[in-house]
Amino acid sequence: MAIEKRNRVAVVDGIRTPFVKAGTVFKNLSSLDLGVLAVKGLLGKSAIAPESIEELVFGTVIFNPNIPNIAREVVFNSGLPKSIKAHTVSNNCITGIHAITAIHDSIVSGKCSTGIAGGTESMSNPPILFGRGFSRILVDASMAKSAGQRIGQFLKIRPWHFKPNAPAIAEPSTGLSMGEHAEIMAKEWQVTREEQDEIAFRSHKNAALATQNGSLKNEIHPVKGVARDTIIRSDTSIEKLVKLKPVFDRSAAGTITAGNASSLTDGASAVLLMSEERAKKNGREPLAFIKDFKYAAIDPNDGLLMAPCVAVPKLLERTGLTLDEMDIIEVHEAFGAQVACNLKAWEKGWKERAIGKIPHEKLNPLGGSIAIGHPFSATGGRIVTTLANEMKRRNLKYGLVSICAAGAMAAAMILERD
């Protein structure tokens, strides 16, 4: 059921760190560091009293086992009162949306009136894991009851035990990476390399323009002297993109390159949410309101990143709105191939009814994840903040968010303004 107007939740403000390529300028910052910086930036930008925050939900995907509840640590390290309840969420690329909808549900149910939702990712610092044999030796050594037993365990160590298991962005259920799945989708939907490169080109072009005119920089909290996203290429061109070689399918049939796919990215985002009543009492004009949202899941073998083609039509049907009524449509760009497949499925119909064709001018007008970057759990907050700001700047009525995720899941959300 769609949320009634009297229960609306307002997107009051949002901010994020710059998004930068993993292994570069933020490589010495942890996911906790970045999350804290985003929340501090939000508190400063919104000028909200920390004691007025009642709940914080934060997400992370690249999990640090030493920090099982990173949301609570963000509270401790960002100047928020220690009395604020906080919990961590994680669901791949839709983690940030989960954080937002968790706060949304708390506000709608009356459990709180003001909360912060966010996500943080240090893809420069994934946990380094070792094989089960080496792990067993270390655990047994730590549980040994005598020095002799401990030494006996350590004597079992062999040189090959020190080889780490490299982190991989792969589906446990299929054994294939997201890129390999996207290549399969591109072939099944007959998406060409040219279509993918064109999506990537528009992403960089729009993001570069939005950076130049201040639209994107307005939502960025500078970190370590960096005040803009560093992945955006204002000088890219179709000619340059065409020269790049396929990454996942290196044969002549391969279409996905480093240029038409999102990069491994460090960054964090945070969004300030309030009940409509609280926003009015505090004299704050909302950027937009959350009208409704929908999650969906499909069989990975049907297309790992195709769940938006279920989530978006179902959300539109539930709200009684049409695709044509959406003034801006923000589609997360995991890959140019995935965007193109989603667009074709929405236009032709796939598992759900056809909903129509999206005009280029409505799609990601400020750029998307290919250009801006994709720190998994921070992307939801980034997209909602960007969309809400642009809706206010242009006084638009409706905005749509669509985000695909590993595990063959997706989230869709509609923002509205009066």
C-alpha positions in Angstrom: 0.0 0.0 0.0 1.3 3.5 -0.9 2.0 5.7 2.1 -0.7 8.3 2.6 0.1 11.9 2.3 -0.3 12.6 6.0 2.4 10.1 6.8 4.9 11.3 4.3 8.7 11.2 4.9 10.7 14.1 3.8 14.2 14.0 2.3 15.5 17.1 4.0 19.2 17.1 3.0 21.9 14.8 1.8 25.7 14.9 1.4 28.5 12.6 0.4 32.2 12.4 0.2 33.8 12.7 -3.3 33.7 9.3 -5.1 37.2 8.3 -6.0 38.7 5.3 -7.7 39.8 2.6 -5.2 43.5 2.5 -4.4 44.0 6.2 -4.9 43.6 9.3 -2.7 41.3 7.6 -0.1 43.3 4.3 0.2 44.4 5.1 3.7 40.8 5.9 4.9 38.7 3.0 6.2 35.0 2.6 5.6 34.4 3.8 9.1 36.5 6.9 8.4 34.5 7.7 5.3 31.2 7.1 6.9 32.1 9.4 9.8 33.2 12.1 7.4 29.8 11.9 5.5 27.8 12.2 8.7 29.9 15.1 10.0 29.4 16.8 6.6 25.7 16.3 6.8 25.5 17.7 10.3 27.4 20.7 9.2 25.6 21.3 6.0 22.1 20.9 7.5 23.0 22.8 10.7 20.9 20.3 12.6 21.4 19.8 16.3 23.0 16.4 16.8 20.7 15.7 19.8 17.6 15.9 17.5 18.7 12.8 15.6 16.8 9.8 17.0 18.1 6.9 14.8 20.9 6.1 12.4 21.0 3.3 9.9 24.2 2.7 7.9 25.1 0.2 5.3 28.3 -1.5 4.1 29.0 -4.3 1.7 32.8 -4.8 2.0 32.4 -6.0 5.6 35.1 -5.5 8.2 34.7 -8.4 10.7 36.4 -6.3 13.4 33.5 -3.8 13.2 30.3 -5.9 13.2 28.0 -2.9 13.7 29.6 0.0 11.7 26.5 2.1 12.2 27.0 2.3 15.9 30.7 3.2 15.5 29.6 6.0 13.2 27.5 7.4 16.0 30.5 7.1 18.4 32.9 8.9 16.1 30.8 11.6 14.5 29.8 13.7 17.4 26.3 12.3 17.7 24.9 11.5 21.2 25.7 8.0 22.3 22.1 7.5 23.1 21.1 7.3 19.4 20.2 3.8 18.4 21.9 2.5 15.3 22.1 -0.6 13.2 23.9 -1.8 10.1 22.3 -3.1 6.8 23.9 -4.9 3.9 22.4 -6.0 0.5 24.9 -5.3 -2.2 24.2 -2.3 -4.4 20.7 -1.6 -2.9 22.2 -1.3 0.6 21.8 2.5 0.7 18.2 2.2 -0.3 17.6 -0.3 2.5 19.1 2.2 5.0 16.8 4.9 3.7 13.7 2.7 3.8 14.6 1.5 7.3 14.5 5.1 8.6 11.4 5.8 6.5 9.6 2.9 8.1 10.6 4.0 11.6 9.2 7.5 10.9 6.0 6.2 9.4 5.4 3.9 12.4 6.0 6.8 14.8 9.1 5.3 16.4 11.1 8.4 15.4 10.7 11.6 13.6 14.3 12.4 12.5 16.9 10.0 11.3 20.1 9.6 9.2 20.5 6.9 6.6 23.7 6.2 4.8 26.3 3.9 3.4 30.1 3.7 3.3 32.6 1.7 1.3 36.4 1.4 1.3 37.0 -0.8 -1.7 40.7 0.0 -1.3 40.7 -2.0 1.9 38.9 -5.3 1.6 39.4 -7.9 4.3 42.2 -10.2 3.3 41.2 -13.8 3.9 43.3 -17.0 4.0 42.4 -20.6 3.3 40.5 -22.8 5.7 43.6 -24.8 6.5 45.6 -21.8 7.7 42.6 -20.4 9.5 42.1 -23.7 11.3 45.8 -23.6 12.5 45.5 -20.1 13.8 42.2 -20.8 15.6 43.6 -24.0 17.2 46.8 -22.1 18.2 44.8 -19.4 19.9 42.8 -22.0 21.8 45.9 -24.0 22.8 46.2 -24.6 26.6 50.0 -24.6 26.7 52.9 -23.0 24.9 54.0 -26.4 23.6 50.6 -27.0 22.0 50.6 -23.6 20.5 54.1 -24.1 19.0 52.9 -27.5 17.7 50.2 -25.8 15.7 52.5 -23.1 14.3 54.9 -25.9 13.1 52.1 -27.0 10.7 52.3 -23.8 8.8 53.6 -24.2 5.2 54.6 -21.5 2.7 51.4 -22.0 0.6 49.3 -21.1 3.6 50.3 -17.5 3.2 48.6 -17.2 -0.2 45.4 -15.1 0.4 42.1 -15.7 -1.1 41.7 -12.7 -3.3 38.4 -10.8 -2.9 36.1 -11.4 -5.9 32.9 -9.8 -7.0 31.2 -13.0 -8.0 27.9 -14.6 -7.4 28.1 -17.5 -4.9 25.0 -19.1 -6.5 26.5 -19.1 -10.1 30.2 -18.7 -9.7 30.2 -15.9 -12.3 31.1 -12.3 -11.8 28.6 -9.5 -12.3 30.5 -8.5 -15.5 30.2 -12.0 -16.9 26.5 -12.0 -16.1 26.2 -8.6 -17.8 27.9 -10.0 -20.9 25.4 -12.8 -21.0 22.5 -10.3 -20.7 23.9 -8.2 -23.5 24.0 -11.2 -25.8 20.5 -12.3 -24.8 19.0 -8.8 -25.3 21.2 -8.1 -28.4 22.7 -5.0 -26.8 25.6 -3.8 -29.0 29.0 -2.4 -27.9 27.9 0.9 -29.5 24.8 1.2 -27.3 26.9 0.6 -24.2 29.6 3.1 -25.1 26.9 5.7 -25.9 25.5 5.3 -22.4 28.9 5.6 -20.9 29.6 8.7 -23.0 26.4 10.4 -21.9 27.2 9.5 -18.2 30.5 11.3 -18.3 29.2 14.2 -20.4 26.3 14.9 -18.0 28.4 14.4 -14.9 31.1 16.7 -16.1 28.5 19.4 -16.9 26.8 18.9 -13.5 30.2 19.2 -11.8 31.1 22.4 -13.8 27.8 24.1 -13.0 28.0 23.1 -9.3 25.0 20.8 -9.1 27.1 17.8 -8.1 29.7 19.7 -6.1 27.0 21.2 -4.0 26.3 17.8 -2.4 29.9 16.9 -1.8 31.8 17.3 1.5 35.5 17.8 0.7 37.9 15.2 2.0 41.7 15.4 2.1 41.6 18.4 -0.2 39.4 16.6 -2.8 36.2 18.5 -3.5 34.9 16.6 -6.6 34.5 13.1 -8.0 37.7 12.0 -9.6 36.5 9.3 -12.0 34.5 11.7 -14.2 36.2 12.2 -17.6 35.2 15.5 -19.2 37.4 14.8 -22.1 36.1 11.3 -23.0 34.6 10.6 -26.4 33.0 7.8 -28.3 36.3 7.5 -30.2 38.3 7.0 -27.0 35.7 4.5 -25.6 35.8 2.4 -28.8 39.5 1.8 -28.4 39.1 0.0 -25.1 39.3 -3.8 -25.1 36.6 -6.1 -23.6 37.3 -7.3 -20.1 35.0 -10.2 -19.3 34.7 -11.8 -22.7 37.9 -11.2 -24.5 36.7 -12.7 -27.7 35.4 -10.8 -30.7 31.9 -11.1 -29.1 32.9 -9.3 -25.9 31.3 -5.9 -25.4 32.0 -4.8 -21.8 35.1 -2.7 -21.2 36.5 -0.6 -18.4 35.0 2.4 -20.1 31.3 1.3 -20.1 31.3 -0.3 -16.6 31.4 1.3 -13.2 34.7 1.4 -11.3 35.7 0.1 -7.9 35.2 3.1 -5.8 35.7 4.5 -2.3 33.1 6.8 -0.8 30.2 7.4 1.6 26.9 9.1 1.6 24.4 10.3 4.2 20.8 11.4 4.0 18.7 13.4 6.5 15.1 12.2 6.7 12.2 13.7 8.8 8.5 13.3 9.2 6.6 16.0 7.3 5.3 17.3 10.6 8.8 17.6 12.1 10.2 19.3 9.0 7.4 21.9 9.3 8.0 22.4 13.0 11.7 23.0 12.3 11.0 25.4 9.4 12.8 23.1 6.9 11.6 22.9 3.3 11.9 19.3 2.2 13.8 18.6 -1.0 11.3 15.9 -1.8 9.1 13.3 -0.2 9.3 9.5 -0.5 6.1 8.5 -2.2 6.7 4.8 -2.2 9.3 2.1 -2.9 9.4 -1.5 -4.1 12.0 -4.4 -3.8 12.1 -7.3 -6.2 14.0 -10.5 -6.7 14.3 -13.0 -9.6 16.2 -16.1 -10.5 19.9 -15.1 -11.3 19.7 -17.3 -14.4 17.0 -15.1 -15.8 19.4 -12.2 -15.8 21.4 -11.2 -12.7 20.8 -7.5 -13.1 17.2 -7.6 -14.6 15.2 -7.4 -11.3 14.5 -3.6 -11.9 12.3 -4.8 -14.8 10.0 -6.3 -12.1 10.4 -3.7 -9.4 9.7 -0.6 -11.5 6.5 -1.8 -13.2 5.2 -3.1 -9.9 5.9 0.2 -8.2 4.2 2.3 -10.9 1.2 0.0 -10.8 0.9 0.3 -7.0 1.1 4.1 -7.1 -1.1 4.5 -10.1 1.5 6.5 -11.9 3.0 6.0 -15.4 6.6 6.2 -16.6 5.7 9.3 -18.7 4.8 11.1 -15.4 8.3 10.7 -14.1 10.2 13.9 -14.7 13.7 12.4 -14.0 14.6 8.7 -14.0 17.7 7.8 -12.2 19.0 4.3 -13.2 22.0 3.0 -11.5 24.7 2.2 -14.1 26.5 -0.9 -12.9 27.2 -1.5 -16.6 26.1 0.2 -19.8 24.9 -3.3 -20.8 22.7 -3.6 -17.8 21.2 -0.1 -18.4 20.5 -1.0 -22.0 18.9 -4.3 -21.1 16.7 -2.7 -18.5 15.6 0.0 -20.9 14.6 -2.6 -23.6 12.7 -4.7 -21.1 10.7 -1.8 -19.8 9.9 -0.8 -23.3 8.9 -4.2 -24.6 7.7 -5.9 -21.4 9.5 -8.7 -19.6 7.9 -10.7 -16.7 5.8 -7.5 -16.2 3.8 -5.3 -18.5 5.6 -2.9 -20.8 5.8 0.6 -19.2 7.3 2.6 -22.1 10.4 4.2 -23.5 12.6 6.6 -21.5 13.7 9.7 -23.4 17.5 10.4 -23.2 16.9 13.8 -21.6 15.1 12.2 -18.6 17.7 9.5 -17.9 20.5 10.3 -15.4 20.6 14.0 -16.4 23.5 14.6 -13.9 25.4 11.5 -14.9 25.4 8.1 -13.4 27.6 5.5 -11.7 29.8 4.8 -14.7 31.1 8.4 -14.5 30.6 9.3 -10.9 31.6 5.9 -9.3 29.9 3.2 -7.4 30.9 2.6 -3.7 28.3 -0.2 -3.3 26.4 0.9 -0.2 26.8 4.6 -0.8 25.2 4.6 -4.2 21.6 4.7 -2.9 22.2 7.8 -0.8 24.0 9.4 -3.7 21.2 8.9 -6.2 18.4 9.9 -3.8 20.3 13.1 -2.8 21.1 14.0 -6.4 17.5 13.4 -7.6 15.9 15.3 -4.7 18.2 18.3 -5.2 17.5 18.4 -8.9 13.8 18.0 -8.4 13.8 21.0 -6.1 16.1 23.1 -8.5 13.8 22.5 -11.4 10.5 22.3 -9.4 9.6 18.9 -10.7 6.8 16.7 -9.5 8.0 13.1 -9.7 11.4 11.3 -9.8 12.1 7.6 -10.2 15.0 5.6 -8.8 16.0 2.2 -10.1 18.9 0.2 -8.7 19.9 -3.3 -9.6 21.9 -5.5 -7.2 23.9 -8.7 -7.0 21.8 -11.7 -6.0 19.4 -10.8 -8.8 17.6 -8.2 -6.6 16.5 -4.6 -7.2 15.0 -1.5 -5.5 12.8 1.1 -7.0 11.6 4.3 -5.4 9.5 7.3 -6.3 10.2 10.8 -4.9 7.5 13.5 -5.2 7.2 17.2 -4.6 4.0 19.3 -4.1 
